[in-house]
């Protein structure tokens, strides 16, 4: 994973493994991102129950849910996001966008 990011996240030695400054920042960002995903799933489920409408109709933007993510995080988190959405919303159509994709 570190090679794909071009960052050194961990220091490995005979004494153990520690986070680098970049690793610490990355860990905090990853935790924040995963909490945000869990919160979104919780909110979407509440919306679905509250309005008793299919989830896709409640969030549809041209029949596609858009997920904004920084380009450098895409290789790291895309599979986790896809897995979470697929397990909770198997029929949801979505697109990942990066800041350069937004007009």
Secondary structure, DSSP 4 states (H G I P E B T S, - for coil): -HHHHT---EEEETTEEEE-HHHHHHHHHHHHHHHHHHHHHHHHHHHHHHHTS-HHHHH-STT-EEEE--HHHHHHHHHHHHHHHHHH-TT--EEEE-TTT--
